[in-house]
């Protein structure tokens, strides 16, 4: 039963807050007085200088004169600001000390208790209203015999319940808002004291409160439900594996193996993620990997190549090992970038769906490489090359560092460059982006070129990891893995939605799942079923979010 005596009226709440506002308000007036000729004037003069620099109505001499005067005044204002700095800091410290001592105990905790009591009272009132509506409905039904009248009564009953629920939820939201406003008022006072320059602790406190205030269970499950299920699957696998196979799954060695396997695939997923961001895709990734593997293996081959290209046997043994590795990397990047650019050109220029242009690419690459090499595997590369570029240092595979660098670089491109911002804009609404002056053609081509570069790096790293074994068939199915990793990671096919952190998560999820199921001895064909179910669930959740927004 709710204790209604604890519920505060608006007047009572205002009375609790009044002494706090008055005390901090007096200090605020002192600070404002100290800032008039100091901080406030510095900010005002800086704005005035910026406006003068952009004012086209001023002559060069007038502009120079205004700026010179403002700069002279600015130095005086900075001097006043510096002289008052210690006084202002002491006053802020005094106000914050008072708030720390009194705000929570004298005001906030009482408001929270009032809100809890009001919430309990509202829940009890709602339950009573629902019970009354149900009783009245049952009494009304008992008096009716006509089917149409019964149907109408049931319709009225459902509407009454719905109206009661909406009213109830509205009142609960008001209570929630009141509690949040009581919390936020303290930081409003601090905001005025500090001129919005919060401390780290104050920022984190606000973030936690805002997260709790805006938290929605349904939205949380839409965004994270799939990850929760996958996490539970991994926990189950960690429990089952020791029982069935008498070996631990969650070991440092296995974790490093998963990261090592995921590293080359990370490049592929990061590449195709940019295309999905533009509502595109790339079906040629696997064949790009095969082409890159063949190219890298031929150049870095241990001794004279056993196979030929169009009947010609290549011998790169006369070039230093490090030089051959660099040449192989450059060749891989050039080939993958050229073919990716071709697919991108048809999408950007002729609005051809990337499904078609990249599928054509896939067929051309596979046919060309298979015909040129007769489909043979080119054997091993120089063993010193992997030790040179991706050595194991104390058991740590440094190929992981390559992937981390790629993640950082692509994150920077997506989030900190004009191209990245344009990528999101074109993906979200190409027509609006075009009207605002963004070249859709250049952005699309840029995304495909970036993807091609990443494919080249990924295939070269895979060649190093596998110590060769390049063939046209290598990489089959990797396109689906890369696309699936992006989709599971939240990169939406609706365009303009996605984060690098999601791509990384998706790659790690699929690599971990494949590795875990392999250790458990699950047939490869059954693993495809698991992957298919995960992809279907991820896309379904993505569609639900999109439909809900619409």
NURO-812851 format. One record per residue (C-alpha): x, y, z. Coordinates in steps of 0.2 Angstrom, whole numbers, padded with zeros to 4 digits, always signed. Each point is the difference from the previous one (the first is absolute). Example, Ala and Ser with C-alpha at 12.3 -4.5 7.8 and 13.67 -1.06 7.14 Angstrom:
NURO-812851
+0062-0022+0039;+0006+0017-0003;
end
This chain:
NURO-812851
+0000+0000+0000;+0007+0017-0005;+0004+0013+0014;-0009+0015-0007;+0007+0011+0014;+0017-0001-0009;-0006+0007-0016;+0005+0018-0002;-0010+0013-0009;+0008+0012-0012;+0000+0014+0013;+0008-0011+0013;+0013-0006-0013;+0004+0018-0004;+0001+0005+0018;+0014-0014+0002;+0009+0007-0015;-0001+0018+0005;+0014+0002+0013;+0012-0010-0012;-0004+0012-0015;+0002+0015+0011;+0017-0005+0007;+0007-0005-0017;-0009+0015-0008;+0009+0012+0012;+0017-0008-0005;-0005+0000-0018;-0003+0019+0000;+0017+0003+0008;+0008-0011-0014;-0010+0009-0014;+0006+0017+0007;+0018-0006-0001;-0002-0007-0018;-0008+0016-0007;+0016+0008-0004;+0010-0017-0002;-0007-0016-0007;-0016+0007-0007;+0010+0014-0009;+0013-0012-0006;-0014-0011-0008;-0009+0015-0007;+0016+0008-0008;+0005-0017-0008;-0017-0001-0008;+0001+0018-0006;+0017-0003-0008;-0007-0016-0009;-0015+0010-0006;+0012+0014-0006;+0011-0012-0010;-0015-0006-0009;-0009+0016-0003;+0001+0004-0019;-0007+0018+0003;+0016+0006+0008;+0015+0006-0009;+0017-0007+0004;+0005+0015+0010;-0016+0000+0010;+0001-0018+0003;+0018+0001+0006;-0004+0015+0011;-0015-0009+0009;+0010-0016+0002;+0015+0010+0007;-0011+0009+0013;-0009-0016+0005;+0017-0009+0002;+0006+0014+0012;-0016-0001+0010;+0001-0019+0000;+0017+0001+0008;-0007+0011+0014;-0015-0012+0002;+0012-0015+0001;+0010+0009+0013;-0016+0003+0010;-0005-0018-0002;+0017-0006+0006;-0001+0012+0015;-0017-0006+0005;+0004-0019-0003;+0004-0005+0017;-0015+0010+0008;-0012-0009-0013;+0007-0017+0004;-0002+0002+0018;-0018+0006-0002;-0003-0015-0011;+0008-0012+0012;-0011+0008+0014;-0016-0002-0010;+0004-0018-0005;+0005-0005+0018;-0017+0007+0005;-0009-0010-0013;+0009-0016+0004;-0005+0002+0019;-0018+0006-0002;-0007-0004-0017;-0002-0019+0001;-0005-0001+0019;-0011+0016+0001;-0008-0001-0017;+0003-0014-0012;-0002-0015+0011;-0017+0007+0006;-0006+0002-0018;+0006-0018-0004;-0010-0006+0015;-0015+0010-0005;+0001-0006-0018;+0001-0019+0006;-0015+0003+0011;-0010+0009-0014;+0005-0014-0012;-0006-0013+0013;-0016+0010+0002;-0003+0001-0019;+0003-0019-0002;-0013-0004+0013;-0012+0013-0007;+0002-0008-0018;-0003-0018+0007;-0016+0007+0008;-0006+0008-0016;+0004-0016-0010;-0009-0010+0013;-0015+0012-0001;-0001+0000-0019;+0001-0019+0000;-0014-0002+0013;-0011+0012-0010;+0004-0009-0016;-0005-0017+0008;-0016+0008+0007;-0005+0007-0017;+0003-0016-0009;-0011-0009+0012;-0014+0011-0005;+0003-0003-0019;-0006-0014-0011;+0002+0007-0018;+0016-0004-0008;+0002+0017-0008;-0002+0009+0016;+0012-0012+0009;+0013+0004-0014;-0003+0018+0002;+0002-0001+0019;+0017-0010-0002;+0006+0014-0012;-0005+0013+0013;+0009-0010+0014;+0016-0001-0010;+0000+0019-0004;-0003+0004+0019;+0014-0011+0005;+0011+0008-0013;-0005+0018+0005;+0004-0005+0018;+0017-0007-0005;+0005+0015-0010;-0005+0012+0015;+0009-0011+0012;+0016+0000-0011;-0001+0019-0002;-0001+0002+0019;+0015-0012+0003;+0010+0010-0013;-0004+0017+0009;+0006-0008+0016;+0016-0006-0009;+0002+0017-0008;-0002+0009+0017;+0014-0011+0008;+0012+0003-0015;-0003+0019+0001;+0004-0001+0018;+0017-0008-0004;+0003+0011-0015;-0003+0016+0010;+0016-0002+0009;+0010-0001-0016;-0009+0015-0006;+0007+0010+0014;+0017-0007-0002;-0001+0004-0019;-0003+0018+0004;+0014+0000+0013;+0013-0009-0012;-0006+0008-0016;-0004-0018-0006;+0018-0006+0004;-0005-0016+0010;+0013-0011+0009;+0002-0018-0006;-0010-0007+0014;-0014+0013-0003;-0001-0006-0018;+0000-0018+0004;-0014+0003+0013;-0011+0008-0012;+0003-0013-0013;-0005-0014+0012;-0016+0009+0005;-0004+0004-0018;+0002-0018-0005;-0012-0006+0014;-0012+0014-0005;-0001-0004-0018;+0002-0019+0002;-0013-0010-0009;-0001-0019+0002;-0008-0003-0018;+0013+0011-0008;+0014-0008+0010;-0005-0018-0006;-0002+0006-0018;+0018+0006+0000;+0008-0013+0011;-0012-0015+0001;+0010-0009-0013;+0017+0003+0009;-0008-0006+0016;-0005-0016-0009;+0017-0003-0008;+0008+0003+0017;-0011-0013+0008;+0005-0012-0014;+0018+0003+0003;-0002-0003+0019;-0009-0016-0004;+0014-0005-0012;+0013+0004+0014;-0010-0012+0011;-0003-0014-0012;+0017-0001-0009;+0010-0006+0016;-0013-0013+0003;-0001-0007-0018;+0018+0003-0006;+0009+0001+0017;+0008+0017-0005;-0003+0017+0005;-0006+0012-0012;+0003+0017+0009;+0019+0000+0000;+0013+0013-0005;+0006-0011-0014;-0018-0002-0007;-0003+0019+0002;+0016+0004-0010;-0004-0012-0013;-0017+0007-0003;+0007+0018-0001;+0013-0006-0012;-0012-0008-0011;-0012+0015+0001;+0014+0013-0005;+0000-0003-0019;-0019-0001+0000;-0001+0016+0009;+0008+0009-0015;-0014-0007-0011;-0014+0004+0012;+0006+0018+0002;+0001+0002-0019;-0018-0007-0004;-0007+0010+0015;+0003+0016-0009;-0010-0007-0015;-0014-0006+0011;-0001+0017+0007;-0004+0006-0017;-0014-0013-0001;+0012-0010-0011;+0009-0017+0002;+0015-0010-0008;-0002-0018-0006;+0018+0000-0007;+0009+0000+0017;+0004-0018+0000;+0007+0000-0018;+0010+0016+0004;+0008-0010+0014;+0004-0015-0011;+0008+0012-0013;+0010+0009+0013;+0006-0016+0008;+0005-0007-0018;+0009+0017-0003;+0009+0000+0017;+0005-0018-0001;+0007+0002-0017;+0011+0015+0005;+0005-0007+0017;+0002-0018-0006;+0014-0010+0008;+0011-0003-0015;-0006-0001-0018;-0019-0001-0002;-0006-0018-0004;-0015+0007-0009;-0002+0013-0014;-0011+0015-0005;-0006-0002-0018;+0014-0013-0002;+0014+0012+0007;+0010-0006+0015;+0005+0015+0011;+0016+0001+0010;+0002+0014+0013;+0014-0008+0010;+0012+0013-0006;-0009+0013+0010;+0004+0002+0018;-0013-0009+0011;-0007+0017+0008;-0001+0008-0017;-0010-0015-0007;-0012+0002+0015;-0003+0018-0003;-0002-0003-0019;-0013-0013+0004;-0009+0012+0012;-0001+0013-0013;-0005-0012-0014;-0014-0006+0011;-0006+0017+0004;+0001+0006-0019;-0010-0015-0006;-0014+0000+0013;-0002+0019-0001;-0001-0001-0019;-0013-0013+0000;-0010+0008+0015;+0001+0017-0010;-0008-0008-0015;-0015-0007+0010;-0001+0017+0009;+0000+0010-0017;-0015-0010-0007;-0009+0004+0017;+0005+0018+0001;-0002+0005-0019;-0014-0011-0006;-0009-0003+0016;+0002-0019-0002;-0004-0010+0015;+0016-0006+0009;-0007-0017+0001;+0002-0001-0019;+0016+0009-0003;+0009-0009+0014;-0007-0017-0005;+0007+0004-0018;+0016+0004+0008;+0000-0017+0010;-0003-0010-0016;+0014+0010-0010;+0013-0001+0014;-0003-0019+0003;+0000-0004-0019;+0015+0010-0003;+0011-0006+0014;-0006-0019-0002;+0004+0001-0019;+0016+0009+0002;+0007-0012+0014;-0010-0016-0005;-0007+0000+0017;+0016-0007+0008;+0006+0005+0018;+0017+0009+0000;+0007-0008+0015;+0010+0009+0014;+0008+0017+0002;+0016+0004+0007;-0001-0005+0019;+0010+0015+0005;-0013+0012-0007;-0014-0004+0013;+0014+0001+0014;+0004+0017-0007;-0017+0008-0001;-0011-0010+0012;+0011-0008+0012;-0005-0008+0016;+0007+0010+0015;+0000-0010+0016;-0015-0010-0007;-0009+0016-0005;-0005+0000-0019;+0005+0017-0006;-0013-0002-0015;-0012+0006+0013;+0009+0017+0001;-0003+0002-0019;-0019-0002+0003;+0000+0012+0014;+0009+0013-0011;-0013-0002-0014;-0014+0002+0013;+0007+0016+0006;+0003+0007-0018;-0017-0004-0006;-0008+0006+0016;+0009+0017-0003;-0005+0000-0018;-0019-0003+0004;-0001+0012+0015;+0013+0013-0002;+0001+0004-0019;-0011+0009-0012;-0001-0015-0010;-0006-0010+0014;-0014+0012+0004;-0005+0000-0018;+0000-0019+0000;-0013+0000+0013;-0010+0014-0009;+0000-0008-0016;-0005-0017+0008;-0014+0008+0010;-0007+0010-0015;+0009+0002-0016;-0012+0012-0008;+0001+0012+0015;+0019-0002+0000;+0001+0005-0018;-0010+0015+0002;+0011+0006+0015;+0015-0001-0012;+0007-0017+0004;+0006-0009-0015;-0008-0017+0001;+0011-0007-0014;+0016+0005+0009;-0006-0007+0017;-0006-0017-0008;+0017-0002-0010;+0009+0005+0016;-0009-0014+0010;+0004-0013-0013;+0019+0006-0001;+0001-0001+0019;-0007-0017-0001;+0012-0006-0013;+0015+0006+0010;-0006-0009+0015;-0004-0016-0010;+0018+0001-0006;+0007+0001+0017;-0011-0014+0006;+0005-0012-0013;+0018+0004+0002;-0001-0003+0019;-0009-0016-0003;+0014-0006-0012;+0012+0004+0014;-0010-0009+0013;-0002-0016-0010;+0018+0001-0007;-0007+0000-0017;-0012-0013-0007;-0007+0012-0013;-0013-0006-0012;-0015+0007-0010;-0012-0010+0011;+0007+0008+0016;-0012+0011+0009;-0016-0008-0006;-0014+0006+0012;+0010+0013+0008;-0011+0013-0008;-0015-0006+0009;+0010-0001+0017;+0005+0018-0002;-0017+0006-0005;-0008-0010+0014;+0013+0007+0013;-0006+0018-0005;-0018-0004+0001;+0002-0008+0017;+0010+0015+0006;-0014+0012-0004;+0005+0007-0017;-0017+0002-0008;-0004-0004-0018;-0013+0015+0001;+0016+0011-0001;+0008+0013+0010;+0000-0011+0016;+0015-0009+0007;+0015+0001+0012;+0018-0007-0002;-0002-0007+0018;-0015-0010-0007;+0010-0007-0015;+0014-0005+0012;-0013-0009+0011;-0008-0009-0014;+0017-0007-0007;+0005-0006+0018;-0017-0008+0002;+0001-0010-0016;+0018-0005+0002;-0003-0005+0018;-0015-0010-0004;+0008-0009-0014;+0016-0004+0010;-0011-0006+0015;-0011-0011-0010;+0016-0007-0009;+0008-0004+0017;-0017-0008+0005;+0001-0011-0016;-0016+0007-0008;-0001-0004-0018;+0005+0015-0012;-0017-0001-0009;-0009+0001+0017;+0010+0016+0004;-0007+0008-0016;-0018-0003+0008;+0006+0009+0016;+0007+0014-0010;-0016+0001-0011;-0011+0001+0016;+0010+0014+0007;+0000+0010-0016;-0019-0002-0001;-0003+0006+0018;+0012+0015-0002;-0009+0006-0016;-0017-0003+0008;+0005+0011+0014;+0007+0013-0012;-0017+0000-0010;-0010+0001+0016;+0010+0016+0006;-0002+0007-0018;-0019-0003+0000;-0002+0007+0018;+0009+0016-0006;-0012+0002-0015;
end
